[in-house]
């Protein structure tokens, strides 16, 4: 990735990490669908305002299939499933399970987007999958609610991966701002059936929980999804997806400070294995062993031959 894409990915990773903690803090006051709708409505309002100021316009027709699919899957289904899962498991555990999503992105991206399957990327994904399995087993002894929470986070990871892959083709025809704004709007429309529950929850929730919803809409949604789309337009889906493996470590640190929640040691081991997979997937083959091609010598210019007539060596 170039520096612009790398900086955008870093902003996304930090804000998405904070989202896991904010969702967990709001779980006692908002239902999964209501929280998703409140977050998406806030994010849509902010994104539309920015789009109008910048005169971003309407995406072309060829971009709409990817925008609609990513809006329903990633903005809609993903957020509802994640919110529900975080009512059952802590923020750190949820973030580690969800982070098998990059493996889904790499596999679907290699198949549908023809990005290929680099051996080290596949090896890293395999290591991280083992880590996710360890996380799942570490929570299975806590009762059916924890198993359900892990299952919901796994579902969130699957629709997250499918949403990212469906968004990539749309970025060939529309700007990152257009793809993010209209994807968020479509996700909001998909969550409208939860409007009644959102109104009811808002009337009973404390101010801190309501401010969490606003924060989720403005920063982890409006800003982070925009920086993600920008980075995705400048690199492959598989390579960008691997950067999100840094999210669990940040989530655990924030959750420990803000909520006094820390996953168990076995769960942390599984998360460490997941992050080890990131290191493997980011390794590049050394170039020192590659022998540079021999460059043929440039023939001398004869005195009776004009210099401009000599063909340069390619």
N, C-alpha and C positions, 0 to 999 in steps of 0.2 A: 504494500500500500504506500501511496505517497503521503507526504506529511499532512496535507489537508484531510485526507480520508482517515489517517491514524488519529488525528486530533478529534475529529467528529466521532469516531468509534469510542474514544476514551470518555468523551462527554456522555455518550449514550450508556456506556457500561456503568458509570458512577450513578447516573440518575435512575437507571433501571434497578440498580442495587437498592437505592433508597426507597423505591416503590414497594419492594417486598416488605420492608419494615412498616411503611405507612399503611399498606393493606392489612397487615397483621394488627396494627394499632386500631384500625377501624372495624375489625371483624365483629366486635361485640355490639356494634351499633347499626351496621348496615348489612342487609342481605347481599348475597353474591351478585345478583342481577342489578339491584339498586345501586350498589357501589360502582359497578361497571358503567351503568347509564350516567350516573353523576360525573364520573371521571371523563367519559367520552364527550358528554355534552359541554363540559367546561373546556376540554381540549379543542373541540370543534369550533366553539365560539372564538377562542384565541387564534386558531389557525385561519379561520375565514377572515378575521380582521386583518391579519398579516397579508393574506393573499390579495385582499382588496387594495390595501395600501401599495403593495408591490405590483398591482395589476397583473396578477399571475394568469388570469384567464381560465377557460375551461379546457380540460385535457382533450386531445384528439380521440377520435373514435377507436383507434387501434389500442389505446391504453386502457379502455374501460373494462374489458374482461379481467385483466389482472388486478385492477383497482377494486372491482366489485368482489372478486374472490378473496383478496387479501383483507378487505374491509370486513367481510362476514367472518372469515376464519380467525384472523389475527387480532383485529380490533374488537370483534364481538365475542366469538366462542372462547378464545384464549383467555380474555379477561374474566369472563364468568367462571370458567373452570378453575383458574388460578385463585380467584377470590374465595371460591367454595373450598378449594383445597387448603387454603391458609386458615380456614376456620377449624381445621382438624390437626394441622401440624405447624411447627414453628417456622418462622421466616427463613432461617438458615437451611433447614431441611427442604423446604419448598424450593428454594433457589437451586439447591444441588440436584434435585430430581428434574426440575424444568430444564436444566442445562444439558440434558441429553438431546435437546432440540437441535443444536448444531450438527449432531450426527445425522439427524433427519434431513437437515438442510444440505449437508454434503452429499448424502446419498441421492436425494431427489435432484439436487443441482447437477450432479454428475450425470444423471440419467436423462432428465427432462431438458436441462439447459446446456447439455453437452460440455460441461466444465471439466469432465474427466475425473479420474479417481487416482490421484497421486498416492503412491504406497505409504508414505509417511503420514499423510492425512488420514488414510484408512486405519493405520496402526494406532494413531492418536485417538481416533473415534472409538476403536475397540477397547483401549485402556480406559477411556472415560465411561464407557458403557459398564465395564466391570465395577467402576466406582459407584455408578448409579444403582447397581444391583446390591452392593454392600449397604448403601443408604437405605434401600427398601427393606432389607433383612434386619437392619438395626432398629427399625421402628415397628416391625411386625409383632414384637412382644408386648407392645403397649395397648393392644386392644384393636377391635375392628375399626374404630374411628380413625386411628392412625393409618391403617391399611387403606381405608377409603380415601384419606387425604393424599397418600402417596399415589394412589390410582388416579385421582383427579389432577394432580400435578403432572403425572405422566401423560394424561390426555391433553393438558395444556401444552406440553412440550411437542406433542404430535401436530396439533393444529398450528402452533407457532412456527414449526418448521415448514409446514405446507403453505402457510401464509407468506413467509419470507420468499419462498421459491416462486410463488405466484406473483409476488410484487416485482421481482427482477425484470420480467419481460415488459411490464408497464413502464419502467424507467427508460426503456429504449425509445419511447414515443412521447413521454411527458416529463416535466421537471420533477425533482424530488418534492418540492413544495406542493405541486398539484396532486401527486400520488398520495402524499401524507394527508393533505387536507380532505380530499374526497374519500379516501379510505376511512378516515376517522368519522366523517359524516355518515357513511354507509354503516359503520359499526354502531353509531348512535341510533340510526333508524332500526337496526336489527334488535337493539335492546329496549325499544320503546314499550314492549309489553310489561316491562318492570316499572313503568311510570308511577303507578299507584303505590307500589311498595316504596319507591324513592321518596315520594311526598310524605308518606307515613313515617319513614325512618328519619327524615330531616326534621320533622316536628318533635321527635323524641331525643335526637342525638345531641350531645353537648357541643359547644362551639369548637372545641379542639378536634373532634371527629369530623365536623363539617369542613374545617380548614384543611384537614388531611385530604378530603375529597378534592378540594380546590387545588391543593398542591399537586395531587396525582394528575389532574387534568392539565395544569399549566406546564409542569416540568417533565415528569417521566413520560407524559403523552405528547403534548404539543411540541416541546423542544426536543426531547430525546428521539422521538420517532422521525423528526425532521433531520436531525444529524445522522440518524441511522440510514435514512433513504439517500442522503447525500453521499455517505461512505459507500453504500451498496452500489450506487451508480458509477463508482470509480474502482471497484474491485469485484472479485467473484463472491458469490453467496457463501460457498464453503469456507473460504479464507476469512471472511468477515464474521461468519457464525462462530468460528473458533475463538474469537476475541471475547465472546460473552462468558467463557469459562472462568474469567476473572471475577464475575459477579458474586459467586457464593462467598468468597473470602471477604469481600467488602460487606456483604449482607451480614455475615456472622459478626463482624466487628461493630457495625452500626447497631445491630439487634442487641448485642451484649451491652452497649453503652445506653441505648434508649429504652429497651424493654427488659433488660436483665434476663434475656433468653440466650442460652448457649446450647447447641445440640450435644448429644452424648459423644463419648470418645469414639465409639465405633462409627457413628454417623460422620464425625469429623474425618476419620480415616477414609471413609468412602469419598468425601469431598476432596480430600488431598489426592486420591487416585484420579478423580475427575480432572483436577488441575494438572496432574502429571501428564494426562492425555493431551492437554493443551500444549505443553512443552514439546511433546513428541510431534504433534501435528505442525508445529511452527519451525521445526528443524529444516534447514535447507542443505541439500548436498554440497559438500565442499567443492570449490572451484580450483583449488590448488593442484588436484590430481589431473585436471583436464589439460591435455597438451594443446596449446594453441596451434591453429592450422599454419602450415608453412606459407610464407608470403614469397611469391616468385620475385626475383630481382627485376628492377626496372631496367629495360634495355637502354644503353647509352644513346644519346641523341647524336646522330651524325651531323657533321658540319653542313652538309648540303640538304638537311631535313629541317624544316621549320619546327620550333619547339611546340607550337600549337597543334601540330599534326600527330603527336605521340599520344597513344591511347593510355589513360591512367590505369594502373593496376587496381582491380576491384577485389 
